[in-house]
Amino acid sequence: METSGKPRVGPLETLDRFFQQVRQQAATDPAFADRLIRALNVTVYYEGEDALKASNPVLLSGMRDAEGFSAIYNVPAFKVGDLKRLILSNDLATPTDLKAKRTKPQLIDFMYQRAADKRRELRAD
């Protein structure tokens, strides 16, 4: 049945359509997805390529201590090369800075320190 030229839609279908739009936006906009996740106040453990796209070490450095930060990144999904790409893509270091960092624990500690420094700089501005 139609009303004023528009199809009638039940409440559950309306919500399904709404959440589908939210999911689609989150899938294409990592910043939007990050805001949604922060609003839920949960710890999310990313895996695979999603982890590299969605992870925000600067934000996480403010939400977790060094041990909690390490627990997020010291998982099999993150390889040494992945961590280096994540550090570089978040402007936390140069390739030269990373040459001496060869292990996951070294990279995670380094990333935590640099992310925490960057977070403090951003807050000061």
Secondary structure per residue as TSV (DSSP state, phi and psi in degrees):
chain	resnum	aa	ss	phi	psi
A	1	M	-	360.0	138.5
A	2	E	E	-112.6	149.3
A	3	T	E	-128.3	123.6
A	4	S	T	50.6	40.4
A	5	G	T	82.0	-3.1
A	6	K	E	-111.1	140.6
A	7	P	E	-68.3	147.9
A	8	R	-	-79.8	136.9
A	9	V	-	-131.3	136.0
A	10	G	-	-75.2	167.9
A	11	P	H	-62.8	-40.2
A	12	L	H	-69.1	-39.5
A	13	E	H	-65.7	-37.4
A	14	T	H	-61.7	-45.9
A	15	L	H	-64.9	-40.1
A	16	D	H	-58.4	-44.0
A	17	R	H	-63.6	-42.6
A	18	F	H	-61.1	-50.7
A	19	F	H	-66.9	-30.6
A	20	Q	H	-62.3	-41.5
A	21	Q	H	-65.5	-41.0
A	22	V	H	-62.7	-45.8
A	23	R	H	-60.2	-44.8
A	24	Q	H	-62.6	-41.9
A	25	Q	H	-65.2	-42.9
A	26	A	H	-63.7	-35.4
A	27	A	H	-69.2	-28.1
A	28	T	H	-101.8	-11.6
A	29	D	-	-131.3	93.7
A	30	P	H	-57.6	-33.1
A	31	A	H	-66.1	-40.2
A	32	F	H	-63.9	-46.3
A	33	A	H	-58.7	-41.7
A	34	D	H	-62.3	-43.0
A	35	R	H	-63.0	-40.7
A	36	L	H	-62.7	-45.0
A	37	I	H	-64.2	-43.0
A	38	R	H	-61.7	-37.1
A	39	A	H	-64.9	-26.7
A	40	L	H	-80.7	-15.7
A	41	N	T	54.6	51.4
A	42	V	-	-128.0	159.8
A	43	T	-	-90.6	123.8
A	44	V	-	-110.2	130.0
A	45	Y	-	-106.0	115.9
A	46	Y	-	-88.2	154.7
A	47	E	-	-134.2	151.4
A	48	G	H	60.5	-148.5
A	49	E	H	-62.6	-31.7
A	50	D	H	-59.5	-35.2
A	51	A	H	-62.5	-42.9
A	52	L	H	-69.1	-35.6
A	53	K	H	-74.8	-38.8
A	54	A	H	-98.6	-19.4
A	55	S	-	-70.9	137.9
A	56	N	-	-127.4	90.8
A	57	P	H	-61.7	-31.2
A	58	V	H	-65.2	-47.1
A	59	L	H	-63.1	-46.1
A	60	L	H	-64.6	-30.2
A	61	S	H	-65.6	-23.8
A	62	G	H	-88.1	-15.3
A	63	M	H	-101.3	-17.4
A	64	R	S	-132.0	150.5
A	65	D	-	-78.3	179.1
A	66	A	H	-58.2	-38.7
A	67	E	H	-67.8	-43.9
A	68	G	H	-66.0	-38.0
A	69	F	H	-62.7	-46.2
A	70	S	H	-61.5	-38.2
A	71	A	H	-62.4	-31.2
A	72	I	H	-73.3	-41.3
A	73	Y	H	-95.3	-18.6
A	74	N	S	-91.7	62.2
A	75	V	S	-124.8	157.9
A	76	P	T	-56.6	-28.5
A	77	A	T	-61.1	-29.8
A	78	F	-	-96.8	116.3
A	79	K	-	-95.3	168.2
A	80	V	H	-54.4	-46.8
A	81	G	H	-62.1	-37.6
A	82	D	H	-63.4	-44.7
A	83	L	H	-62.9	-41.4
A	84	K	H	-62.4	-43.3
A	85	R	H	-62.8	-39.6
A	86	L	H	-64.1	-43.8
A	87	I	H	-61.3	-46.6
A	88	L	H	-67.1	-42.1
A	89	S	H	-68.8	-20.0
A	90	N	T	-99.5	12.7
A	91	D	T	54.2	42.3
A	92	L	S	-97.0	-9.5
A	93	A	-	-168.1	169.3
A	94	T	-	-102.8	164.0
A	95	P	H	-56.4	-34.3
A	96	T	H	-63.9	-40.4
A	97	D	H	-59.9	-29.9
A	98	L	H	-89.9	-9.9
A	99	K	T	-57.8	-38.5
A	100	A	T	-83.3	-9.6
A	101	K	-	-92.2	111.1
A	102	R	-	-117.4	-15.5
A	103	T	S	-114.3	158.8
A	104	K	H	-59.5	-47.1
A	105	P	H	-59.2	-39.5
A	106	Q	H	-62.6	-45.4
A	107	L	H	-66.6	-40.3
A	108	I	H	-66.9	-44.3
A	109	D	H	-61.4	-44.5
A	110	F	H	-61.6	-46.0
A	111	M	H	-62.9	-40.7
A	112	Y	H	-61.2	-47.3
A	113	Q	H	-62.2	-46.9
A	114	R	H	-66.5	-39.3
A	115	A	H	-65.7	-42.1
A	116	A	H	-63.6	-41.4
A	117	D	H	-61.5	-45.0
A	118	K	H	-64.2	-40.7
A	119	R	H	-60.5	-43.6
A	120	R	H	-63.1	-40.4
A	121	E	H	-62.5	-43.2
A	122	L	H	-65.2	-38.1
A	123	R	H	-68.6	-32.1
A	124	A	H	-72.5	-24.6
A	125	D	-	-74.0	360.0
